[in-house]
């Protein structure tokens, strides 16, 4: 099973949801429906995120980790 995140224009949103609702719940399940917000607004809505980013900006560069060293 796969999960997709889509940005759907308002002009086709109702038709698109109508289409999805015609599949069985075993085939497609609508997990969440939200209005689109940009990344900055999304991050600012998460409690403590702004403070965390400000604190991270003040850390010395030597505390940083290169992308190739991150454990995904």
N, CA and C of each residue as an Amber inpcrd file, in Angstrom:
protein
   216
   0.8420000  -1.1770000   0.0000000   0.0000000   0.0000000   0.0000000
   0.8860000   1.2390000   0.0000000   0.4690000   2.2870000  -0.6850000
   1.2190000   3.5390000  -0.7800000   0.3920000   4.6790000  -0.2050000
   1.0750000   5.7170000   0.2560000   0.4240000   6.9370000   0.7180000
   0.8660000   8.0700000  -0.1790000  -0.0810000   8.8650000  -0.6830000
   0.2110000   9.9990000  -1.5440000  -0.2540000  11.2790000  -0.8750000
   0.4880000  12.3340000  -1.0820000   0.0540000  13.6530000  -0.6530000
  -0.1340000  14.4710000  -1.9150000  -1.3220000  15.0130000  -2.0940000
  -1.6410000  15.7600000  -3.3080000  -2.0720000  17.1720000  -2.9620000
  -1.7860000  18.0840000  -3.8610000  -2.3040000  19.4460000  -3.7810000
  -3.3080000  19.5560000  -4.9180000  -4.5880000  19.7120000  -4.5810000
  -5.6540000  19.6730000  -5.5820000  -6.3030000  21.0480000  -5.6920000
  -6.4110000  21.5500000  -6.9010000  -7.0300000  22.8500000  -7.1320000
  -8.4880000  22.8270000  -6.6650000  -8.9230000  23.9310000  -6.0900000
 -10.2970000  24.0290000  -5.5840000 -11.3370000  23.7470000  -6.6590000
 -11.0080000  24.0710000  -7.9020000 -11.9840000  23.9010000  -8.9810000
 -12.3110000  22.4400000  -9.2690000 -11.4420000  21.5070000  -8.8760000
 -11.7050000  20.0890000  -9.1230000 -11.7640000  19.2650000  -7.8350000
 -11.5950000  19.9070000  -6.7160000 -11.5270000  19.1990000  -5.4400000
 -12.7460000  18.3200000  -5.1740000 -13.9330000  18.8780000  -5.3130000
 -15.1530000  18.0960000  -5.0530000 -15.2520000  16.8830000  -5.9680000
 -14.9570000  17.0660000  -7.2370000 -15.0230000  15.9630000  -8.2010000
 -13.9890000  14.8860000  -7.8710000 -12.8110000  15.3270000  -7.4620000
 -11.7530000  14.3790000  -7.1510000 -12.1210000  13.5460000  -5.9270000
 -12.6150000  14.1900000  -4.8780000 -13.0230000  13.4650000  -3.6710000
 -14.1880000  12.5350000  -4.0040000 -15.1210000  12.9950000  -4.8320000
 -16.2470000  12.1490000  -5.2470000 -15.7210000  10.8770000  -5.9030000
 -14.7340000  11.0320000  -6.7910000 -14.1460000   9.8800000  -7.4770000
 -13.5260000   8.9220000  -6.4620000 -12.7360000   9.4490000  -5.5530000
 -12.0630000   8.6030000  -4.5660000 -13.0610000   7.8470000  -3.6880000
 -14.1630000   8.4790000  -3.3760000 -15.1770000   7.8470000  -2.5220000
 -15.8810000   6.6810000  -3.2060000 -15.6970000   6.5190000  -4.5060000
 -16.3150000   5.4190000  -5.2260000 -15.4650000   4.1480000  -5.2340000
 -14.2990000   4.2080000  -4.6220000 -13.4840000   3.0120000  -4.4230000
 -13.8550000   2.3990000  -3.0810000 -13.6180000   1.1260000  -2.9400000
 -13.9070000   0.4880000  -1.6490000 -12.8550000   0.9390000  -0.6330000
 -13.1930000   0.8940000   0.6690000 -12.2260000   1.2620000   1.7080000
 -10.9740000   0.3860000   1.6890000 -11.0790000  -0.8080000   1.1170000
  -9.9000000  -1.6680000   1.0000000  -8.9560000  -1.1890000  -0.1020000
  -9.4990000  -0.4420000  -1.0660000  -8.6860000   0.0440000  -2.1750000
  -8.0890000   1.4260000  -1.8750000  -8.9290000   2.3380000  -1.4230000
  -8.4900000   3.7090000  -1.1380000  -9.1970000   4.1990000   0.1130000
  -8.4240000   4.7790000   1.0150000  -9.0020000   5.3620000   2.2190000
  -8.4850000   6.7930000   2.3350000  -9.3940000   7.7530000   2.4860000
  -8.9890000   9.1370000   2.6770000  -8.6000000   9.2890000   4.1450000
  -7.3170000   9.5370000   4.3760000  -6.8070000   9.6150000   5.7380000
  -6.9870000  10.9960000   6.3390000  -6.9060000  12.0070000   5.4950000
  -6.8960000  13.3760000   6.0020000  -7.2460000  14.3330000   4.8780000
  -7.9670000  15.3940000   5.1940000  -8.2560000  16.4430000   4.2190000
  -7.9790000  17.7800000   4.8960000  -7.0960000  18.5600000   4.3220000
  -6.7320000  19.8580000   4.8750000  -6.6240000  20.8900000   3.7710000
  -6.7060000  22.1500000   4.1670000  -6.3980000  23.2330000   3.2440000
  -4.8850000  23.3020000   3.1250000  -4.3820000  23.5820000   1.9380000
  -2.9400000  23.6750000   1.7180000  -2.3750000  24.8900000   2.4410000
  -1.2530000  24.6930000   3.1280000  -0.5060000  25.8150000   3.6830000
   0.9620000  25.6110000   3.3130000   1.6830000  26.7130000   3.1580000
   3.0850000  26.5980000   2.7680000   3.9020000  26.0210000   3.9250000
   5.1000000  25.5560000   3.6130000   5.9510000  24.8930000   4.6010000
   6.2340000  25.7650000   5.8130000   6.5060000  27.0470000   5.5780000
   6.8390000  27.9550000   6.6770000   5.6600000  28.0590000   7.6530000
   4.4640000  28.2440000   7.1320000   3.2750000  28.3420000   7.9790000
   3.0490000  27.0350000   8.7340000   3.2210000  25.9130000   8.0410000
   3.0490000  24.6050000   8.6770000   4.0020000  24.4410000   9.8630000
   5.2860000  24.7530000   9.6490000   6.2740000  24.5930000  10.7160000
   5.9950000  25.5360000  11.8800000   5.5540000  26.7500000  11.5980000
   5.2640000  27.7100000  12.6680000   4.0760000  27.2760000  13.5190000
   3.1990000  26.4420000  12.9870000   2.0360000  25.9560000  13.7500000
   2.3920000  24.8370000  14.7300000   3.5400000  24.2220000  14.5560000
   3.9570000  23.1420000  15.4520000   4.5350000  23.7650000  16.7140000
   3.9200000  23.4330000  17.8400000   4.3430000  24.0220000  19.1100000
   5.8330000  23.7730000  19.3710000   6.5550000  24.8300000  19.6550000
   7.9670000  24.7230000  19.9800000   8.8950000  24.7000000  18.7780000
   8.3720000  24.5960000  17.5720000   9.2320000  24.4760000  16.3910000
  10.0510000  25.7410000  16.1600000   9.4250000  26.9090000  16.2430000
  10.1470000  28.1570000  16.0050000  11.2850000  28.3110000  17.0090000
  11.0010000  28.0450000  18.2620000  12.0310000  28.1490000  19.3000000
  13.1630000  27.1550000  19.0350000  12.8110000  25.9560000  18.6340000
  13.8030000  24.9270000  18.3390000  14.7270000  25.3570000  17.1960000
  14.1580000  25.9500000  16.1600000  14.9530000  26.4060000  15.0180000
  15.8800000  27.5430000  15.4440000  15.3530000  28.4720000  16.2410000
  16.1880000  29.5830000  16.7130000  17.3530000  29.0720000  17.5510000
  17.0800000  28.1070000  18.4150000  18.1430000  27.5310000  19.2430000
  19.1810000  26.8100000  18.3800000  18.7260000  26.0780000  17.3790000
  19.6360000  25.3430000  16.5060000  20.5250000  26.2990000  15.7090000
  19.9700000  27.4600000  15.3150000  20.7600000  28.4440000  14.5680000
  21.9120000  28.9890000  15.4090000  21.7540000  28.9780000  16.7290000
  22.7930000  29.5220000  17.6130000  23.8440000  28.4880000  18.0160000
  23.6550000  27.2430000  17.6260000  24.6420000  26.2160000  17.9560000
  25.8880000  26.3890000  17.0900000  27.0500000  26.0540000  17.6340000
  28.2830000  26.1340000  16.8400000  28.2400000  25.1410000  15.6710000
  28.8480000  25.5250000  14.5550000  28.8700000  24.6710000  13.3660000
  29.5150000  23.3120000  13.6530000  30.4590000  23.2720000  14.5900000
  31.1400000  22.0050000  14.8990000  30.1780000  20.9620000  15.4720000
  29.0200000  21.4040000  15.9690000  28.0170000  20.4660000  16.4880000
  27.1510000  19.8720000  15.3770000  27.2860000  20.4180000  14.1680000
  26.4690000  19.9610000  13.0510000  26.8780000  18.5800000  12.5620000
  25.9950000  17.9710000  11.7870000  26.2440000  16.6510000  11.2140000
  26.0500000  16.7520000   9.7080000  27.0040000  16.2450000   8.9470000
  26.8990000  16.2570000   7.4900000  25.8010000  15.2930000   7.0420000
  25.2100000  15.5990000   5.9020000  24.1210000  14.7580000   5.3980000
  24.5200000  13.2970000   5.2600000  25.7400000  13.0390000   4.8290000
  26.1750000  11.6450000   4.6450000  26.3590000  10.9140000   5.9620000
  26.3350000  11.6300000   7.0740000  26.4870000  10.9900000   8.3940000
  25.1480000  10.7790000   9.1030000  24.0820000  11.3060000   8.5390000
  22.7680000  11.1360000   9.1590000  22.2780000   9.7050000   9.0090000
  21.6320000   9.1980000  10.0190000  21.0520000   7.8640000   9.9660000
  19.5640000   8.0040000   9.6870000  19.1610000   7.7440000   8.4590000
  17.7620000   7.8750000   8.0660000  17.0910000   6.6050000   8.4160000
